[in-house]
C-alpha cells in the first residue's frame, strides 16, 4: 500500500490583513492569523513535500457586505453623518 506524501494547501486570506477598514478588528485579526499560519505551514511542511499558499481577496460582494452597505445608506438618509466610505467593488 502506498502512503500518500506531499500536498498543496491554499488558504483564503484578505487584503484586510494589510489594509484594515474601520470596525473590522476581529476580521482583520483573523486574516493576520491566516497569513501567519500560511507562512508557518509553508516552512514546516517542506520536509514532507507540503506546499502552502494564500489567496488574498479584495472587495467581495456577499450577503454581509450588502447588509453593511445598506445600513450605511440608512444612517445617512436619517441625517446621521458617517465617516465610512465604501470602496469601489471589483466585478
C-alpha positions as CSV (number, residue, x, y, z in Angstrom):
1,X,0.0,0.0,0.0
2,X,1.3,3.4,-0.9
3,X,1.4,6.1,1.8
4,X,0.4,9.5,0.5
5,X,3.1,12.1,0.6
6,X,3.2,15.8,0.0
7,X,0.3,18.0,-0.9
8,X,-0.8,21.6,-1.5
9,X,-2.8,23.8,0.9
10,X,-4.4,27.0,-0.3
11,X,-5.7,29.4,2.4
12,X,-8.2,32.2,1.9
13,X,-6.7,35.5,3.1
14,X,-7.8,39.0,2.6
15,X,-6.3,42.4,1.7
16,X,-7.7,43.5,5.1
17,X,-4.7,41.9,6.8
18,X,-2.6,44.6,5.2
19,X,-5.2,47.4,4.7
20,X,-7.8,47.2,7.5
21,X,-11.0,49.1,7.4
22,X,-12.7,50.8,10.4
23,X,-14.8,48.5,12.5
24,X,-13.1,45.3,11.4
25,X,-10.9,44.3,14.4
26,X,-12.0,40.7,14.6
27,X,-11.9,40.1,10.8
28,X,-8.5,41.8,10.4
29,X,-7.0,39.9,13.3
30,X,-8.2,36.6,11.9
31,X,-6.8,37.4,8.5
32,X,-3.4,38.3,10.1
33,X,-3.6,34.8,11.8
34,X,-4.3,33.1,8.4
35,X,-1.2,34.8,7.0
36,X,1.0,33.6,9.9
37,X,-0.5,30.1,9.6
38,X,0.3,30.0,5.9
39,X,3.9,31.1,6.4
40,X,4.4,28.6,9.2
41,X,2.9,25.7,7.3
42,X,5.0,26.6,4.3
43,X,8.2,26.3,6.4
44,X,7.2,23.3,8.5
45,X,5.8,21.4,5.6
46,X,8.9,21.5,3.4
47,X,10.4,18.2,4.8
48,X,7.1,16.5,4.0
49,X,6.7,18.0,0.4
50,X,3.8,20.0,1.6
51,X,3.4,23.5,0.0
52,X,1.1,26.1,1.4
53,X,0.0,29.4,-0.3
54,X,-2.6,32.0,0.3
55,X,-5.0,34.0,-1.9
56,X,-5.8,37.4,-0.7
57,X,-9.3,38.5,-1.8
58,X,-10.2,42.2,-2.2
59,X,-13.6,43.6,-2.3
60,X,-16.1,40.8,-2.4
61,X,-19.9,41.3,-2.6
62,X,-21.6,39.0,-0.2
63,X,-24.7,39.0,2.0
64,X,-22.7,40.6,4.8
65,X,-21.2,43.3,2.7
66,X,-24.6,44.2,1.2
67,X,-26.1,44.4,4.7
68,X,-23.3,46.7,5.8
69,X,-23.7,49.0,2.7
70,X,-27.5,49.2,3.3
71,X,-27.0,50.1,7.0
72,X,-24.7,52.9,6.0
73,X,-27.1,54.3,3.4
74,X,-30.0,54.1,6.0
75,X,-27.9,56.0,8.6
76,X,-27.0,58.8,6.1
77,X,-30.7,59.0,4.9
78,X,-31.7,59.6,8.6
79,X,-29.4,62.6,8.9
80,X,-26.6,60.8,10.6
81,X,-23.1,61.5,9.4
82,X,-20.8,58.7,8.5
83,X,-17.0,58.6,8.3
84,X,-17.2,55.2,6.5
85,X,-16.8,55.3,2.7
86,X,-17.4,52.3,0.5
87,X,-14.6,51.3,-1.8
88,X,-15.5,50.6,-5.4
89,X,-16.3,47.0,-5.9
90,X,-14.4,44.9,-8.5
91,X,-16.5,42.7,-10.7
